Amino acid sequence: MPFGDLTVSEGKVVRWAKAVGDPVAAGELVAEIETDKAVVEIEAPCGGVLALIEEPAGSIVKMGERIGAVRTG
């Protein structure tokens, strides 16, 4: 999970903007992560379908941790 600020080591999943099975476009908002500094928007890395949510809203996640997956094709 890219936070953009290397001083931030973790954040809380505030909400998922998409549900499993929803189509997503590259760059589209899929989730929001709250850090001690800001709420960070997480965008889909590619177009496809949101196939997996590994960390539901309310979860504390580490920078770089996978929180979900987009299936292409």
GROMACS elastic network, one bead per residue, 0.5 to 0.9 nm:
[ bonds ]
;  ai    aj funct       b0    kb
    1    42     6  0.78046   500
    1    61     6  0.84253   500
    1    62     6  0.75846   500
    1    63     6  0.52912   500
    1    65     6  0.53206   500
    1    66     6  0.60811   500
    1    67     6  0.71836   500
    2     5     6  0.83271   500
    2    42     6  0.79115   500
    2    63     6  0.62993   500
    2    64     6  0.59512   500
    2    65     6  0.86272   500
    3     6     6  0.72863   500
    3     8     6  0.70849   500
    3     9     6  0.84199   500
    3    10     6  0.85454   500
    3    11     6  0.86560   500
    3    33     6  0.85015   500
    3    35     6  0.85337   500
    3    40     6  0.68066   500
    3    41     6  0.88822   500
    3    42     6  0.86121   500
    3    63     6  0.65445   500
    3    64     6  0.81956   500
    4     7     6  0.89799   500
    4     8     6  0.84002   500
    4    40     6  0.87108   500
    5     8     6  0.57400   500
    5     9     6  0.87284   500
    6     9     6  0.72621   500
    6    63     6  0.86876   500
    8    11     6  0.78497   500
    8    35     6  0.71616   500
    8    36     6  0.78093   500
    8    37     6  0.82613   500
    8    62     6  0.89196   500
    8    63     6  0.73970   500
    9    35     6  0.86514   500
    9    61     6  0.86504   500
    9    62     6  0.58271   500
    9    63     6  0.53054   500
    9    64     6  0.88867   500
   10    34     6  0.88152   500
   10    35     6  0.67181   500
   10    36     6  0.87101   500
   10    60     6  0.68639   500
   10    61     6  0.54688   500
   10    63     6  0.53557   500
   10    64     6  0.89997   500
   11    14     6  0.89442   500
   11    33     6  0.58799   500
   11    34     6  0.53280   500
   11    36     6  0.74439   500
   11    39     6  0.89207   500
   11    59     6  0.83392   500
   11    60     6  0.56165   500
   11    61     6  0.55036   500
   11    62     6  0.65525   500
   11    63     6  0.75735   500
   12    32     6  0.84453   500
   12    33     6  0.53505   500
   12    34     6  0.50906   500
   12    35     6  0.65471   500
   12    57     6  0.76335   500
   12    58     6  0.60036   500
   12    59     6  0.55648   500
   12    61     6  0.61299   500
   12    62     6  0.88745   500
   13    16     6  0.77392   500
   13    31     6  0.73770   500
   13    32     6  0.60567   500
   13    34     6  0.64057   500
   13    55     6  0.73915   500
   13    56     6  0.68605   500
   13    58     6  0.53223   500
   13    59     6  0.54519   500
   13    60     6  0.64774   500
   13    61     6  0.73042   500
   13    67     6  0.88321   500
   14    31     6  0.75633   500
   14    32     6  0.54659   500
   14    33     6  0.54355   500
   14    34     6  0.61614   500
   14    39     6  0.82992   500
   14    56     6  0.86764   500
   14    57     6  0.53019   500
   14    58     6  0.60148   500
   14    59     6  0.81347   500
   15    18     6  0.89454   500
   15    30     6  0.86692   500
   15    31     6  0.57011   500
   15    32     6  0.55205   500
   15    33     6  0.74685   500
   15    56     6  0.77886   500
   15    57     6  0.50617   500
   15    58     6  0.77828   500
   16    19     6  0.69645   500
   16    29     6  0.87223   500
   16    30     6  0.58399   500
   16    32     6  0.65323   500
   16    53     6  0.86924   500
   16    56     6  0.77244   500
   16    57     6  0.67638   500
   17    29     6  0.65909   500
   17    31     6  0.53015   500
   17    32     6  0.77259   500
   18    21     6  0.84052   500
   18    22     6  0.61425   500
   18    23     6  0.82623   500
   18    24     6  0.79582   500
   18    29     6  0.80484   500
   18    30     6  0.53968   500
   18    31     6  0.73257   500
   18    50     6  0.73393   500
   19    22     6  0.55775   500
   19    23     6  0.89380   500
   19    30     6  0.85551   500
   19    50     6  0.68622   500
   19    51     6  0.86706   500
   19    52     6  0.86897   500
   19    53     6  0.80355   500
   20    23     6  0.87302   500
   20    49     6  0.76072   500
   20    50     6  0.50645   500
   20    51     6  0.53888   500
   20    52     6  0.59025   500
   20    53     6  0.67645   500
   21    49     6  0.57497   500
   21    50     6  0.54095   500
   21    51     6  0.58870   500
   21    52     6  0.83036   500
   22    48     6  0.85852   500
   22    49     6  0.55582   500
   22    50     6  0.56265   500
   22    51     6  0.81136   500
   23    47     6  0.76703   500
   23    48     6  0.57238   500
   23    50     6  0.63326   500
   23    70     6  0.89719   500
   24    27     6  0.84458   500
   24    28     6  0.63666   500
   24    29     6  0.83741   500
   24    30     6  0.78016   500
   24    44     6  0.67952   500
   24    46     6  0.78518   500
   24    47     6  0.54438   500
   24    48     6  0.54368   500
   24    49     6  0.56065   500
   24    50     6  0.66329   500
   24    70     6  0.80111   500
   25    28     6  0.53564   500
   25    29     6  0.87389   500
   25    43     6  0.89539   500
   25    44     6  0.66926   500
   25    45     6  0.84120   500
   25    46     6  0.63464   500
   25    48     6  0.64876   500
   25    49     6  0.84702   500
   26    29     6  0.88991   500
   26    43     6  0.73430   500
   26    44     6  0.51897   500
   26    45     6  0.54713   500
   26    48     6  0.79694   500
   27    30     6  0.87988   500
   27    42     6  0.85753   500
   27    44     6  0.50760   500
   27    45     6  0.61594   500
   27    46     6  0.69353   500
   27    47     6  0.80715   500
   28    42     6  0.82708   500
   28    43     6  0.50797   500
   28    44     6  0.54155   500
   28    45     6  0.83295   500
   28    46     6  0.87070   500
   28    47     6  0.85222   500
   29    32     6  0.79923   500
   29    41     6  0.64386   500
   29    42     6  0.58629   500
   29    44     6  0.64338   500
   30    41     6  0.77095   500
   30    42     6  0.59039   500
   30    43     6  0.54893   500
   30    44     6  0.61253   500
   30    50     6  0.84918   500
   31    40     6  0.84934   500
   31    41     6  0.61245   500
   31    42     6  0.51069   500
   31    43     6  0.70850   500
   31    44     6  0.88312   500
   31    57     6  0.89715   500
   32    39     6  0.64355   500
   32    40     6  0.55964   500
   32    42     6  0.57788   500
   32    43     6  0.88995   500
   32    57     6  0.89997   500
   33    38     6  0.83557   500
   33    39     6  0.55406   500
   33    40     6  0.50905   500
   33    41     6  0.65002   500
   33    42     6  0.72671   500
   33    61     6  0.87676   500
   34    37     6  0.77393   500
   34    38     6  0.58998   500
   34    40     6  0.61403   500
   34    41     6  0.88646   500
   35    38     6  0.53838   500
   35    39     6  0.61246   500
   35    40     6  0.74812   500
   36    39     6  0.84631   500
   42    45     6  0.89240   500
   43    46     6  0.87079   500
   44    47     6  0.69778   500
   44    48     6  0.87579   500
   44    50     6  0.86459   500
   44    69     6  0.88100   500
   44    70     6  0.73239   500
   45    70     6  0.79368   500
   46    70     6  0.73523   500
   46    71     6  0.87680   500
   46    72     6  0.75499   500
   47    70     6  0.75775   500
   47    71     6  0.81265   500
   47    72     6  0.64162   500
   47    73     6  0.85852   500
   48    51     6  0.86758   500
   48    70     6  0.60124   500
   48    71     6  0.54199   500
   48    73     6  0.64678   500
   49    69     6  0.85496   500
   49    70     6  0.54262   500
   49    71     6  0.52337   500
   49    72     6  0.65471   500
   49    73     6  0.85636   500
   50    53     6  0.77704   500
   50    68     6  0.76782   500
   50    69     6  0.61035   500
   50    71     6  0.63246   500
   50    72     6  0.89872   500
   51    68     6  0.75541   500
   51    69     6  0.56053   500
   51    70     6  0.52897   500
   51    71     6  0.56347   500
   52    67     6  0.83546   500
   52    68     6  0.50523   500
   52    69     6  0.50248   500
   52    70     6  0.70415   500
   52    71     6  0.85652   500
   53    56     6  0.65224   500
   53    67     6  0.62208   500
   53    69     6  0.67640   500
   54    66     6  0.74526   500
   54    67     6  0.50000   500
   54    68     6  0.50844   500
   54    69     6  0.80961   500
   55    58     6  0.81756   500
   55    59     6  0.58414   500
   55    60     6  0.81612   500
   55    61     6  0.76946   500
   55    66     6  0.82838   500
   55    67     6  0.50993   500
   55    68     6  0.69971   500
   56    59     6  0.58348   500
   56    67     6  0.81798   500
   57    60     6  0.87871   500
   61    64     6  0.85753   500
   61    65     6  0.65273   500
   61    66     6  0.85986   500
   61    67     6  0.77905   500
   62    65     6  0.54655   500
   62    66     6  0.88438   500
   63    66     6  0.88129   500
   66    69     6  0.77348   500
